[in-house]
Amino acid sequence: MSLLLETCISLLLVIGGLFGLIGSFGLLKLKTPMQRLHAPTKATTLGVGATLLAAAIAMYWQTGSASWQVVMISVFLFLTAPVSALYLAKTHLHLGKDPLPPTSTKADWASKRR
Amino acid sequence: MLHLALAFAIGCFALALLLNLWRLATAPQITDRILAVDTMVVNIIALIVLYGVQTGSTLGFDAAMLFAMTGFVSTVAFCKYLLRGGIIE
């Protein structure tokens, strides 16, 4: 039982570390700003989620009581990552560095309507 | 086995933090800088939690939670400032 638990925690830690590294590497490597938005918001969130899950299991295993902070952190991160990604995409669109394609109607894009 | 995996994860997140710092220094646009800071906050949370697992204390987890909250709020405030020219309307 103990060996199985240790294997699970180690596997989650390795997966989390690799995904976190891949996310930050993608932020450096990808070409356009909207492509660069993908790597940290998805890969890094998954990596940190796996790390937090491993930490929760490990702390429960070591101390015998689940720590509510880890659960709170993971819920908060998984809730806020899409919101910050949406805000960054909207900021990029409104700064107008690369132009949007025309809409087929007279109306402008919905994000630019006041 | 757990010590090795823990050291590997800490190394990965430390390297990720360095890559983020490099991106922050050489970012082509302002949105990349905000994104780099946001990713740095997430990686720092992972490092704090991993340190807590290594030392076996839950003392740093509150700090990690504070980091999560302030990181999100600072990202949104920065974007809001760039979008509208002000944070509180």
N, CA and C atoms of all chains as a GROMACS GRO file, in nm:
protein
  609
    1MET      N    1   0.084  -0.121   0.000
    1MET     CA    2   0.000   0.000   0.000
    1MET      C    3   0.087   0.125   0.000
    2SER      N    4   0.191   0.120   0.086
    2SER     CA    5   0.279   0.236   0.098
    2SER      C    6   0.359   0.258  -0.030
    3LEU      N    7   0.404   0.145  -0.090
    3LEU     CA    8   0.482   0.155  -0.214
    3LEU      C    9   0.395   0.208  -0.328
    4LEU      N   10   0.270   0.159  -0.332
    4LEU     CA   11   0.177   0.206  -0.436
    4LEU      C   12   0.152   0.356  -0.424
    5LEU      N   13   0.131   0.400  -0.299
    5LEU     CA   14   0.105   0.542  -0.274
    5LEU      C   15   0.226   0.627  -0.313
    6GLU      N   16   0.344   0.578  -0.277
    6GLU     CA   17   0.466   0.652  -0.309
    6GLU      C   18   0.487   0.660  -0.460
    7THR      N   19   0.455   0.548  -0.532
    7THR     CA   20   0.467   0.549  -0.677
    7THR      C   21   0.371   0.650  -0.738
    8CYS      N   22   0.247   0.654  -0.687
    8CYS     CA   23   0.147   0.748  -0.738
    8CYS      C   24   0.195   0.893  -0.719
    9ILE      N   25   0.244   0.924  -0.597
    9ILE     CA   26   0.288   1.060  -0.568
    9ILE      C   27   0.406   1.097  -0.658
   10SER      N   28   0.501   1.002  -0.673
   10SER     CA   29   0.619   1.031  -0.756
   10SER      C   30   0.581   1.054  -0.901
   11LEU      N   31   0.487   0.972  -0.952
   11LEU     CA   32   0.442   0.986  -1.091
   11LEU      C   33   0.375   1.121  -1.111
   12LEU      N   34   0.288   1.159  -1.015
   12LEU     CA   35   0.220   1.289  -1.026
   12LEU      C   36   0.321   1.404  -1.023
   13LEU      N   37   0.424   1.391  -0.937
   13LEU     CA   38   0.525   1.497  -0.927
   13LEU      C   39   0.603   1.510  -1.057
   14VAL      N   40   0.640   1.395  -1.116
   14VAL     CA   41   0.717   1.400  -1.242
   14VAL      C   42   0.632   1.459  -1.354
   15ILE      N   43   0.504   1.415  -1.362
   15ILE     CA   44   0.414   1.469  -1.464
   15ILE      C   45   0.397   1.620  -1.446
   16GLY      N   46   0.377   1.662  -1.320
   16GLY     CA   47   0.359   1.804  -1.293
   16GLY      C   48   0.480   1.887  -1.330
   17GLY      N   49   0.598   1.838  -1.293
   17GLY     CA   50   0.721   1.912  -1.326
   17GLY      C   51   0.741   1.922  -1.476
   18LEU      N   52   0.717   1.811  -1.548
   18LEU     CA   53   0.735   1.814  -1.693
   18LEU      C   54   0.638   1.910  -1.759
   19PHE      N   55   0.510   1.907  -1.714
   19PHE     CA   56   0.412   1.996  -1.776
   19PHE      C   57   0.441   2.142  -1.746
   20GLY      N   58   0.487   2.170  -1.623
   20GLY     CA   59   0.523   2.308  -1.592
   20GLY      C   60   0.637   2.358  -1.677
   21LEU      N   61   0.736   2.271  -1.697
   21LEU     CA   62   0.851   2.308  -1.780
   21LEU      C   63   0.808   2.328  -1.925
   22ILE      N   64   0.720   2.239  -1.975
   22ILE     CA   65   0.673   2.251  -2.114
   22ILE      C   66   0.595   2.381  -2.134
   23GLY      N   67   0.513   2.416  -2.034
   23GLY     CA   68   0.437   2.540  -2.045
   23GLY      C   69   0.526   2.663  -2.054
   24SER      N   70   0.628   2.668  -1.969
   24SER     CA   71   0.717   2.785  -1.972
   24SER      C   72   0.804   2.785  -2.096
   25PHE      N   73   0.842   2.665  -2.145
   25PHE     CA   74   0.920   2.658  -2.268
   25PHE      C   75   0.836   2.703  -2.387
   26GLY      N   76   0.708   2.666  -2.386
   26GLY     CA   77   0.620   2.709  -2.495
   26GLY      C   78   0.600   2.859  -2.495
   27LEU      N   79   0.594   2.919  -2.376
   27LEU     CA   80   0.584   3.066  -2.368
   27LEU      C   81   0.704   3.132  -2.433
   28LEU      N   82   0.820   3.067  -2.427
   28LEU     CA   83   0.940   3.123  -2.487
   28LEU      C   84   0.948   3.090  -2.635
   29LYS      N   85   0.895   2.975  -2.677
   29LYS     CA   86   0.926   2.920  -2.808
   29LYS      C   87   0.823   2.956  -2.915
   30LEU      N   88   0.696   2.963  -2.879
   30LEU     CA   89   0.591   2.978  -2.982
   30LEU      C   90   0.600   3.115  -3.049
   31LYS      N   91   0.539   3.125  -3.169
   31LYS     CA   92   0.568   3.240  -3.254
   31LYS      C   93   0.481   3.362  -3.227
   32THR      N   94   0.350   3.349  -3.244
   32THR     CA   95   0.263   3.467  -3.232
   32THR      C   96   0.213   3.482  -3.089
   33PRO      N   97   0.170   3.603  -3.049
   33PRO     CA   98   0.125   3.623  -2.910
   33PRO      C   99   0.005   3.537  -2.872
   34MET      N  100  -0.087   3.515  -2.965
   34MET     CA  101  -0.203   3.434  -2.930
   34MET      C  102  -0.167   3.286  -2.918
   35GLN      N  103  -0.064   3.242  -2.992
   35GLN     CA  104  -0.015   3.106  -2.969
   35GLN      C  105   0.055   3.096  -2.834
   36ARG      N  106   0.129   3.202  -2.799
   36ARG     CA  107   0.200   3.200  -2.671
   36ARG      C  108   0.106   3.198  -2.553
   37LEU      N  109  -0.018   3.245  -2.575
   37LEU     CA  110  -0.115   3.243  -2.466
   37LEU      C  111  -0.155   3.101  -2.430
   38HIS      N  112  -0.145   3.006  -2.526
   38HIS     CA  113  -0.189   2.870  -2.501
   38HIS      C  114  -0.104   2.800  -2.397
   39ALA      N  115   0.030   2.813  -2.411
   39ALA     CA  116   0.119   2.728  -2.332
   39ALA      C  117   0.104   2.747  -2.180
   40PRO      N  118   0.114   2.870  -2.127
   40PRO     CA  119   0.105   2.880  -1.981
   40PRO      C  120  -0.035   2.857  -1.927
   41THR      N  121  -0.138   2.894  -2.003
   41THR     CA  122  -0.272   2.881  -1.947
   41THR      C  123  -0.320   2.737  -1.945
   42LYS      N  124  -0.266   2.652  -2.030
   42LYS     CA  125  -0.313   2.512  -2.029
   42LYS      C  126  -0.210   2.420  -1.968
   43ALA      N  127  -0.089   2.418  -2.024
   43ALA     CA  128   0.011   2.321  -1.978
   43ALA      C  129   0.054   2.351  -1.835
   44THR      N  130   0.078   2.479  -1.804
   44THR     CA  131   0.125   2.511  -1.668
   44THR      C  132   0.016   2.487  -1.566
   45THR      N  133  -0.110   2.516  -1.603
   45THR     CA  134  -0.219   2.491  -1.508
   45THR      C  135  -0.232   2.342  -1.479
   46LEU      N  136  -0.217   2.260  -1.584
   46LEU     CA  137  -0.223   2.114  -1.564
   46LEU      C  138  -0.106   2.067  -1.479
   47GLY      N  139   0.013   2.123  -1.505
   47GLY     CA  140   0.130   2.082  -1.427
   47GLY      C  141   0.116   2.117  -1.280
   48VAL      N  142   0.069   2.240  -1.254
   48VAL     CA  143   0.053   2.281  -1.114
   48VAL      C  144  -0.060   2.202  -1.050
   49GLY      N  145  -0.164   2.169  -1.128
   49GLY     CA  146  -0.272   2.087  -1.074
   49GLY      C  147  -0.222   1.950  -1.031
   50ALA      N  148  -0.139   1.887  -1.115
   50ALA     CA  149  -0.083   1.756  -1.079
   50ALA      C  150   0.007   1.768  -0.957
   51THR      N  151   0.087   1.876  -0.951
   51THR     CA  152   0.176   1.895  -0.836
   51THR      C  153   0.096   1.915  -0.706
   52LEU      N  154  -0.012   1.993  -0.716
   52LEU     CA  155  -0.093   2.017  -0.596
   52LEU      C  156  -0.162   1.890  -0.550
   53LEU      N  157  -0.207   1.808  -0.648
   53LEU     CA  158  -0.270   1.680  -0.612
   53LEU      C  159  -0.170   1.590  -0.541
   54ALA      N  160  -0.046   1.587  -0.594
   54ALA     CA  161   0.060   1.507  -0.531
   54ALA      C  162   0.089   1.560  -0.391
   55ALA      N  163   0.091   1.693  -0.376
   55ALA     CA  164   0.118   1.752  -0.244
   55ALA      C  165   0.007   1.717  -0.146
   56ALA      N  166  -0.119   1.721  -0.193
   56ALA     CA  167  -0.231   1.689  -0.104
   56ALA      C  168  -0.221   1.544  -0.056
   57ILE      N  169  -0.193   1.451  -0.150
   57ILE     CA  170  -0.182   1.310  -0.110
   57ILE      C  171  -0.062   1.290  -0.016
   58ALA      N  172   0.050   1.357  -0.048
   58ALA     CA  173   0.170   1.340   0.034
   58ALA      C  174   0.149   1.394   0.175
   59MET      N  175   0.084   1.511   0.187
   59MET     CA  176   0.062   1.567   0.320
   59MET      C  177  -0.036   1.482   0.400
   60TYR      N  178  -0.136   1.424   0.327
   60TYR     CA  179  -0.230   1.336   0.397
   60TYR      C  180  -0.160   1.210   0.445
   61TRP      N  181  -0.065   1.165   0.365
   61TRP     CA  182   0.010   1.044   0.399
   61TRP      C  183   0.105   1.071   0.516
   62GLN      N  184   0.167   1.189   0.516
   62GLN     CA  185   0.267   1.217   0.620
   62GLN      C  186   0.204   1.257   0.753
   63THR      N  187   0.108   1.351   0.746
   63THR     CA  188   0.055   1.405   0.871
   63THR      C  189  -0.075   1.341   0.913
   64GLY      N  190  -0.143   1.270   0.821
   64GLY     CA  191  -0.267   1.203   0.858
   64GLY      C  192  -0.390   1.290   0.851
   65SER      N  193  -0.373   1.417   0.814
   65SER     CA  194  -0.491   1.503   0.797
   65SER      C  195  -0.476   1.580   0.667
   66ALA      N  196  -0.587   1.590   0.593
   66ALA     CA  197  -0.583   1.661   0.465
   66ALA      C  198  -0.569   1.811   0.489
   67SER      N  199  -0.488   1.876   0.406
   67SER     CA  200  -0.470   2.021   0.422
   67SER      C  201  -0.565   2.093   0.326
   68TRP      N  202  -0.650   2.178   0.380
   68TRP     CA  203  -0.752   2.244   0.298
   68TRP      C  204  -0.691   2.352   0.210
   69GLN      N  205  -0.571   2.400   0.246
   69GLN     CA  206  -0.510   2.506   0.165
   69GLN      C  207  -0.479   2.459   0.023
   70VAL      N  208  -0.432   2.334   0.011
   70VAL     CA  209  -0.395   2.282  -0.121
   70VAL      C  210  -0.518   2.272  -0.210
   71VAL      N  211  -0.628   2.225  -0.151
   71VAL     CA  212  -0.753   2.215  -0.227
   71VAL      C  213  -0.800   2.353  -0.270
   72MET      N  214  -0.790   2.450  -0.177
   72MET     CA  215  -0.830   2.587  -0.210
   72MET      C  216  -0.745   2.645  -0.322
   73ILE      N  217  -0.613   2.621  -0.315
   73ILE     CA  218  -0.523   2.674  -0.418
   73ILE      C  219  -0.556   2.614  -0.554
   74SER      N  220  -0.580   2.482  -0.558
   74SER     CA  221  -0.606   2.421  -0.689
   74SER      C  222  -0.738   2.469  -0.746
   75VAL      N  223  -0.843   2.480  -0.662
   75VAL     CA  224  -0.971   2.531  -0.710
   75VAL      C  225  -0.954   2.674  -0.762
   76PHE      N  226  -0.881   2.756  -0.686
   76PHE     CA  227  -0.863   2.895  -0.724
   76PHE      C  228  -0.786   2.907  -0.855
   77LEU      N  229  -0.680   2.826  -0.870
   77LEU     CA  230  -0.600   2.833  -0.994
   77LEU      C  231  -0.682   2.788  -1.114
   78PHE      N  232  -0.758   2.678  -1.097
   78PHE     CA  233  -0.836   2.629  -1.211
   78PHE      C  234  -0.951   2.723  -1.245
   79LEU      N  235  -0.998   2.802  -1.147
   79LEU     CA  236  -1.102   2.900  -1.178
   79LEU      C  237  -1.045   3.024  -1.245
   80THR      N  238  -0.926   3.069  -1.201
   80THR     CA  239  -0.877   3.199  -1.246
   80THR      C  240  -0.794   3.192  -1.373
   81ALA      N  241  -0.740   3.074  -1.409
   81ALA     CA  242  -0.656   3.067  -1.530
   81ALA      C  243  -0.733   3.104  -1.657
   82PRO      N  244  -0.857   3.054  -1.679
   82PRO     CA  245  -0.929   3.097  -1.799
   82PRO      C  246  -0.964   3.244  -1.799
   83VAL      N  247  -0.993   3.300  -1.680
   83VAL     CA  248  -1.031   3.441  -1.674
   83VAL      C  249  -0.914   3.531  -1.712
   84SER      N  250  -0.795   3.498  -1.658
   84SER     CA  251  -0.680   3.582  -1.693
   84SER      C  252  -0.642   3.563  -1.840
   85ALA      N  253  -0.661   3.442  -1.894
   85ALA     CA  254  -0.634   3.420  -2.037
   85ALA      C  255  -0.730   3.502  -2.123
   86LEU      N  256  -0.858   3.505  -2.083
   86LEU     CA  257  -0.956   3.586  -2.157
   86LEU      C  258  -0.919   3.733  -2.154
   87TYR      N  259  -0.877   3.782  -2.035
   87TYR     CA  260  -0.841   3.924  -2.025
   87TYR      C  261  -0.718   3.956  -2.110
   88LEU      N  262  -0.621   3.863  -2.112
   88LEU     CA  263  -0.501   3.889  -2.193
   88LEU      C  264  -0.533   3.889  -2.341
   89ALA      N  265  -0.620   3.795  -2.386
   89ALA     CA  266  -0.659   3.792  -2.527
   89ALA      C  267  -0.733   3.920  -2.565
   90LYS      N  268  -0.821   3.965  -2.476
   90LYS     CA  269  -0.898   4.086  -2.503
   90LYS      C  270  -0.807   4.208  -2.509
   91THR      N  271  -0.709   4.215  -2.420
   91THR     CA  272  -0.612   4.324  -2.423
   91THR      C  273  -0.534   4.325  -2.553
   92HIS      N  274  -0.494   4.203  -2.598
   92HIS     CA  275  -0.419   4.195  -2.724
   92HIS      C  276  -0.504   4.242  -2.841
   93LEU      N  277  -0.632   4.202  -2.842
   93LEU     CA  278  -0.720   4.246  -2.951
   93LEU      C  279  -0.737   4.396  -2.950
   94HIS      N  280  -0.757   4.454  -2.832
   94HIS     CA  281  -0.787   4.597  -2.827
   94HIS      C  282  -0.665   4.684  -2.848
   95LEU      N  283  -0.545   4.630  -2.822
   95LEU     CA  284  -0.426   4.709  -2.853
   95LEU      C  285  -0.403   4.718  -3.003
   96GLY      N  286  -0.462   4.622  -3.080
   96GLY     CA  287  -0.463   4.632  -3.226
   96GLY      C  288  -0.329   4.611  -3.291
   97LYS      N  289  -0.249   4.517  -3.236
   97LYS     CA  290  -0.119   4.492  -3.298
   97LYS      C  291  -0.133   4.417  -3.430
   98ASP      N  292  -0.221   4.315  -3.434
   98ASP     CA  293  -0.252   4.256  -3.564
   98ASP      C  294  -0.402   4.269  -3.592
   99PRO      N  295  -0.438   4.313  -3.716
   99PRO     CA  296  -0.576   4.350  -3.743
   99PRO      C  297  -0.668   4.229  -3.750
  100LEU      N  298  -0.794   4.252  -3.707
  100LEU     CA  299  -0.894   4.146  -3.710
  100LEU      C  300  -0.950   4.133  -3.851
  101PRO      N  301  -0.994   4.015  -3.893
  101PRO     CA  302  -1.063   4.002  -4.021
  101PRO      C  303  -1.198   4.073  -4.017
  102PRO      N  304  -1.249   4.118  -4.132
  102PRO     CA  305  -1.376   4.191  -4.132
  102PRO      C  306  -1.494   4.099  -4.099
  103THR      N  307  -1.593   4.157  -4.030
  103THR     CA  308  -1.716   4.081  -4.006
  103THR      C  309  -1.800   4.086  -4.133
  104SER      N  310  -1.888   3.989  -4.150
  104SER     CA  311  -1.970   3.985  -4.272
  104SER      C  312  -2.087   4.082  -4.263
  105THR      N  313  -2.117   4.137  -4.147
  105THR     CA  314  -2.227   4.233  -4.133
  105THR      C  315  -2.169   4.373  -4.113
  106LYS      N  316  -2.262   4.471  -4.094
  106LYS     CA  317  -2.217   4.608  -4.072
  106LYS      C  318  -2.158   4.626  -3.932
  107ALA      N  319  -2.206   4.544  -3.842
  107ALA     CA  320  -2.165   4.561  -3.703
  107ALA      C  321  -2.019   4.521  -3.684
  108ASP      N  322  -1.954   4.587  -3.588
  108ASP     CA  323  -1.815   4.557  -3.556
  108ASP      C  324  -1.812   4.430  -3.470
  109TRP      N  325  -1.691   4.384  -3.440
  109TRP     CA  326  -1.676   4.270  -3.352
  109TRP      C  327  -1.735   4.300  -3.215
  110ALA      N  328  -1.796   4.197  -3.154
  110ALA     CA  329  -1.872   4.219  -3.031
  110ALA      C  330  -1.783   4.267  -2.918
  111SER      N  331  -1.656   4.230  -2.920
  111SER     CA  332  -1.567   4.271  -2.812
  111SER      C  333  -1.537   4.420  -2.818
  112LYS      N  334  -1.551   4.480  -2.939
  112LYS     CA  335  -1.518   4.621  -2.952
  112LYS      C  336  -1.638   4.712  -2.935
  113ARG      N  337  -1.760   4.655  -2.922
  113ARG     CA  338  -1.878   4.738  -2.903
  113ARG      C  339  -1.879   4.795  -2.762
  114ARG      N  340  -1.914   4.921  -2.751
  114ARG     CA  341  -1.921   4.981  -2.619
  114ARG      C  342  -2.064   4.983  -2.570
  115MET      N  343   1.250   0.704  -0.363
  115MET     CA  344   1.184   0.737  -0.489
  115MET      C  345   1.115   0.874  -0.481
  116LEU      N  346   1.052   0.896  -0.364
  116LEU     CA  347   0.981   1.023  -0.348
  116LEU      C  348   1.078   1.141  -0.346
  117HIS      N  349   1.198   1.118  -0.287
  117HIS     CA  350   1.297   1.226  -0.282
  117HIS      C  351   1.345   1.263  -0.422
  118LEU      N  352   1.366   1.158  -0.504
  118LEU     CA  353   1.412   1.183  -0.641
  118LEU      C  354   1.307   1.258  -0.721
  119ALA      N  355   1.180   1.213  -0.709
  119ALA     CA  356   1.072   1.280  -0.784
  119ALA      C  357   1.055   1.424  -0.738
  120LEU      N  358   1.069   1.444  -0.606
  120LEU     CA  359   1.056   1.579  -0.550
  120LEU      C  360   1.166   1.671  -0.603
  121ALA      N  361   1.291   1.616  -0.605
  121ALA     CA  362   1.403   1.695  -0.657
  121ALA      C  363   1.384   1.725  -0.805
  122PHE      N  364   1.333   1.627  -0.879
  122PHE     CA  365   1.309   1.648  -1.023
  122PHE      C  366   1.204   1.757  -1.045
  123ALA      N  367   1.094   1.751  -0.968
  123ALA     CA  368   0.987   1.850  -0.987
  123ALA      C  369   1.037   1.990  -0.949
  124ILE      N  370   1.113   1.999  -0.839
  124ILE     CA  371   1.165   2.130  -0.797
  124ILE      C  372   1.259   2.186  -0.903
  125GLY      N  373   1.344   2.097  -0.960
  125GLY     CA  374   1.434   2.142  -1.067
  125GLY      C  375   1.358   2.189  -1.189
  126CYS      N  376   1.253   2.115  -1.226
  126CYS     CA  377   1.172   2.153  -1.343
  126CYS      C  378   1.110   2.290  -1.322
  127PHE      N  379   1.051   2.313  -1.205
  127PHE     CA  380   0.983   2.440  -1.183
  127PHE      C  381   1.082   2.555  -1.169
  128ALA      N  382   1.201   2.526  -1.114
  128ALA     CA  383   1.303   2.631  -1.106
  128ALA      C  384   1.350   2.672  -1.244
  129LEU      N  385   1.370   2.570  -1.332
  129LEU     CA  386   1.409   2.599  -1.470
  129LEU      C  387   1.299   2.676  -1.543
  130ALA      N  388   1.174   2.638  -1.517
  130ALA     CA  389   1.061   2.709  -1.577
  130ALA      C  390   1.058   2.855  -1.533
  131LEU      N  391   1.093   2.878  -1.405
  131LEU     CA  392   1.096   3.014  -1.352
  131LEU      C  393   1.205   3.097  -1.421
  132LEU      N  394   1.319   3.032  -1.447
  132LEU     CA  395   1.427   3.102  -1.519
  132LEU      C  396   1.385   3.135  -1.662
  133LEU      N  397   1.318   3.040  -1.728
  133LEU     CA  398   1.270   3.066  -1.864
  133LEU      C  399   1.170   3.181  -1.865
  134ASN      N  400   1.084   3.186  -1.761
  134ASN     CA  401   0.988   3.296  -1.752
  134ASN      C  402   1.059   3.429  -1.733
  135LEU      N  403   1.166   3.427  -1.654
  135LEU     CA  404   1.241   3.551  -1.630
  135LEU      C  405   1.304   3.600  -1.760
  136TRP      N  406   1.355   3.505  -1.839
  136TRP     CA  407   1.413   3.540  -1.968
  136TRP      C  408   1.306   3.598  -2.060
  137ARG      N  409   1.188   3.536  -2.060
  137ARG     CA  410   1.078   3.587  -2.143
  137ARG      C  411   1.037   3.728  -2.097
  138LEU      N  412   1.040   3.748  -1.966
  138LEU     CA  413   1.004   3.880  -1.912
  138LEU      C  414   1.103   3.987  -1.958
  139ALA      N  415   1.231   3.947  -1.967
  139ALA     CA  416   1.333   4.045  -2.006
  139ALA      C  417   1.329   4.073  -2.156
  140THR      N  418   1.301   3.971  -2.238
  140THR     CA  419   1.310   3.987  -2.382
  140THR      C  420   1.175   3.975  -2.450
  141ALA      N  421   1.068   4.023  -2.385
  141ALA     CA  422   0.934   4.008  -2.444
  141ALA      C  423   0.913   4.109  -2.555
  142PRO      N  424   0.854   4.066  -2.668
  142PRO     CA  425   0.829   4.160  -2.776
  142PRO      C  426   0.712   4.255  -2.748
  143GLN      N  427   0.613   4.212  -2.672
  143GLN     CA  428   0.494   4.295  -2.649
  143GLN      C  429   0.460   4.300  -2.501
  144ILE      N  430   0.371   4.396  -2.468
  144ILE     CA  431   0.336   4.414  -2.326
  144ILE      C  432   0.252   4.298  -2.274
  145THR      N  433   0.169   4.237  -2.362
  145THR     CA  434   0.087   4.124  -2.316
  145THR      C  435   0.174   4.003  -2.280
  146ASP      N  436   0.286   3.988  -2.351
  146ASP     CA  437   0.378   3.879  -2.317
  146ASP      C  438   0.439   3.900  -2.179
  147ARG      N  439   0.464   4.027  -2.146
  147ARG     CA  440   0.521   4.053  -2.013
  147ARG      C  441   0.421   4.017  -1.904
  148ILE      N  442   0.294   4.058  -1.924
  148ILE     CA  443   0.192   4.025  -1.824
  148ILE      C  444   0.178   3.874  -1.811
  149LEU      N  445   0.179   3.806  -1.926
  149LEU     CA  446   0.165   3.660  -1.925
  149LEU      C  447   0.284   3.595  -1.855
  150ALA      N  448   0.405   3.652  -1.876
  150ALA     CA  449   0.523   3.596  -1.810
  150ALA      C  450   0.513   3.611  -1.659
  151VAL      N  451   0.464   3.727  -1.612
  151VAL     CA  452   0.451   3.747  -1.468
  151VAL      C  453   0.346   3.653  -1.410
  152ASP      N  454   0.236   3.634  -1.485
  152ASP     CA  455   0.130   3.544  -1.439
  152ASP      C  456   0.183   3.401  -1.427
  153THR      N  457   0.261   3.359  -1.526
  153THR     CA  458   0.318   3.224  -1.521
  153THR      C  459   0.421   3.211  -1.410
  154MET      N  460   0.496   3.318  -1.384
  154MET     CA  461   0.591   3.316  -1.273
  154MET      C  462   0.519   3.294  -1.141
  155VAL      N  463   0.406   3.361  -1.124
  155VAL     CA  464   0.330   3.344  -0.999
  155VAL      C  465   0.286   3.199  -0.983
  156VAL      N  466   0.238   3.139  -1.092
  156VAL     CA  467   0.193   2.999  -1.085
  156VAL      C  468   0.309   2.906  -1.051
  157ASN      N  469   0.426   2.931  -1.113
  157ASN     CA  470   0.542   2.846  -1.085
  157ASN      C  471   0.591   2.864  -0.942
  158ILE      N  472   0.582   2.988  -0.890
  158ILE     CA  473   0.624   3.012  -0.752
  158ILE      C  474   0.532   2.939  -0.655
  159ILE      N  475   0.401   2.935  -0.686
  159ILE     CA  476   0.307   2.859  -0.602
  159ILE      C  477   0.350   2.712  -0.598
  160ALA      N  478   0.382   2.657  -0.716
  160ALA     CA  479   0.425   2.516  -0.720
  160ALA      C  480   0.552   2.495  -0.638
  161LEU      N  481   0.646   2.590  -0.647
  161LEU     CA  482   0.772   2.576  -0.571
  161LEU      C  483   0.747   2.582  -0.421
  162ILE      N  484   0.659   2.673  -0.377
  162ILE     CA  485   0.630   2.683  -0.234
  162ILE      C  486   0.566   2.554  -0.183
  163VAL      N  487   0.472   2.500  -0.263
  163VAL     CA  488   0.404   2.377  -0.220
  163VAL      C  489   0.503   2.260  -0.215
  164LEU      N  490   0.592   2.253  -0.315
  164LEU     CA  491   0.690   2.145  -0.316
  164LEU      C  492   0.787   2.157  -0.199
  165TYR      N  493   0.823   2.281  -0.164
  165TYR     CA  494   0.909   2.302  -0.047
  165TYR      C  495   0.838   2.256   0.080
  166GLY      N  496   0.707   2.285   0.087
  166GLY     CA  497   0.629   2.240   0.201
  166GLY      C  498   0.625   2.089   0.212
  167VAL      N  499   0.614   2.021   0.097
  167VAL     CA  500   0.615   1.874   0.099
  167VAL      C  501   0.750   1.823   0.143
  168GLN      N  502   0.858   1.891   0.097
  168GLN     CA  503   0.992   1.844   0.130
  168GLN      C  504   1.023   1.856   0.279
  169THR      N  505   0.982   1.969   0.338
  169THR     CA  506   1.008   1.989   0.480
  169THR      C  507   0.899   1.928   0.568
  170GLY      N  508   0.786   1.888   0.508
  170GLY     CA  509   0.680   1.826   0.585
  170GLY      C  510   0.600   1.921   0.671
  171SER      N  511   0.598   2.050   0.634
  171SER     CA  512   0.519   2.145   0.711
  171SER      C  513   0.421   2.217   0.619
  172THR      N  514   0.305   2.248   0.672
  172THR     CA  515   0.203   2.319   0.592
  172THR      C  516   0.212   2.470   0.612
  173LEU      N  517   0.325   2.516   0.661
  173LEU     CA  518   0.336   2.658   0.698
  173LEU      C  519   0.333   2.748   0.575
  174GLY      N  520   0.395   2.702   0.463
  174GLY     CA  521   0.403   2.787   0.346
  174GLY      C  522   0.279   2.787   0.261
  175PHE      N  523   0.182   2.698   0.291
  175PHE     CA  524   0.067   2.684   0.203
  175PHE      C  525  -0.023   2.808   0.206
  176ASP      N  526  -0.028   2.874   0.321
  176ASP     CA  527  -0.105   2.999   0.329
  176ASP      C  528  -0.044   3.106   0.240
  177ALA      N  529   0.091   3.112   0.239
  177ALA     CA  530   0.159   3.207   0.152
  177ALA      C  531   0.131   3.176   0.006
  178ALA      N  532   0.126   3.045  -0.028
  178ALA     CA  533   0.095   3.007  -0.165
  178ALA      C  534  -0.045   3.050  -0.205
  179MET      N  535  -0.139   3.040  -0.110
  179MET     CA  536  -0.277   3.082  -0.139
  179MET      C  537  -0.284   3.233  -0.162
  180LEU      N  538  -0.210   3.308  -0.079
  180LEU     CA  539  -0.205   3.453  -0.098
  180LEU      C  540  -0.144   3.488  -0.233
  181PHE      N  541  -0.038   3.413  -0.273
  181PHE     CA  542   0.024   3.434  -0.402
  181PHE      C  543  -0.076   3.412  -0.514
  182ALA      N  544  -0.157   3.304  -0.503
  182ALA     CA  545  -0.257   3.275  -0.607
  182ALA      C  546  -0.354   3.391  -0.621
  183MET      N  547  -0.403   3.443  -0.507
  183MET     CA  548  -0.503   3.551  -0.514
  183MET      C  549  -0.443   3.679  -0.571
  184THR      N  550  -0.328   3.722  -0.516
  184THR     CA  551  -0.271   3.850  -0.562
  184THR      C  552  -0.221   3.841  -0.706
  185GLY      N  553  -0.175   3.721  -0.746
  185GLY     CA  554  -0.131   3.707  -0.885
  185GLY      C  555  -0.244   3.725  -0.983
  186PHE      N  556  -0.358   3.663  -0.955
  186PHE     CA  557  -0.474   3.679  -1.043
  186PHE      C  558  -0.521   3.824  -1.046
  187VAL      N  559  -0.530   3.885  -0.928
  187VAL     CA  560  -0.580   4.022  -0.922
  187VAL      C  561  -0.486   4.118  -0.995
  188SER      N  562  -0.355   4.095  -0.982
  188SER     CA  563  -0.261   4.185  -1.049
  188SER      C  564  -0.268   4.169  -1.201
  189THR      N  565  -0.285   4.044  -1.249
  189THR     CA  566  -0.299   4.023  -1.393
  189THR      C  567  -0.421   4.096  -1.448
  190VAL      N  568  -0.534   4.077  -1.380
  190VAL     CA  569  -0.658   4.140  -1.427
  190VAL      C  570  -0.649   4.292  -1.417
  191ALA      N  571  -0.584   4.343  -1.311
  191ALA     CA  572  -0.573   4.488  -1.297
  191ALA      C  573  -0.486   4.547  -1.406
  192PHE      N  574  -0.376   4.478  -1.440
  192PHE     CA  575  -0.288   4.526  -1.546
  192PHE      C  576  -0.362   4.528  -1.680
  193CYS      N  577  -0.435   4.420  -1.710
  193CYS     CA  578  -0.510   4.414  -1.836
  193CYS      C  579  -0.617   4.521  -1.840
  194LYS      N  580  -0.683   4.542  -1.728
  194LYS     CA  581  -0.788   4.643  -1.721
  194LYS      C  582  -0.730   4.783  -1.743
  195TYR      N  583  -0.612   4.805  -1.687
  195TYR     CA  584  -0.546   4.934  -1.706
  195TYR      C  585  -0.511   4.956  -1.852
  196LEU      N  586  -0.462   4.851  -1.920
  196LEU     CA  587  -0.429   4.866  -2.061
  196LEU      C  588  -0.554   4.881  -2.147
  197LEU      N  589  -0.663   4.816  -2.104
  197LEU     CA  590  -0.786   4.821  -2.184
  197LEU      C  591  -0.854   4.956  -2.173
  198ARG      N  592  -0.870   5.006  -2.050
  198ARG     CA  593  -0.958   5.120  -2.028
  198ARG      C  594  -0.884   5.243  -1.979
  199GLY      N  595  -0.758   5.232  -1.944
  199GLY     CA  596  -0.686   5.348  -1.893
  199GLY      C  597  -0.707   5.373  -1.746
  200GLY      N  598  -0.780   5.286  -1.679
  200GLY     CA  599  -0.801   5.302  -1.535
  200GLY      C  600  -0.846   5.171  -1.478
  201ILE      N  601  -0.823   5.150  -1.348
  201ILE     CA  602  -0.856   5.022  -1.288
  201ILE      C  603  -0.993   5.027  -1.224
  202ILE      N  604  -1.019   5.134  -1.148
  202ILE     CA  605  -1.149   5.147  -1.081
  202ILE      C  606  -1.228   5.256  -1.153
  203GLU      N  607  -1.348   5.221  -1.201
  203GLU     CA  608  -1.425   5.320  -1.278
  203GLU      C  609  -1.544   5.367  -1.195
   0.00000   0.00000   0.00000
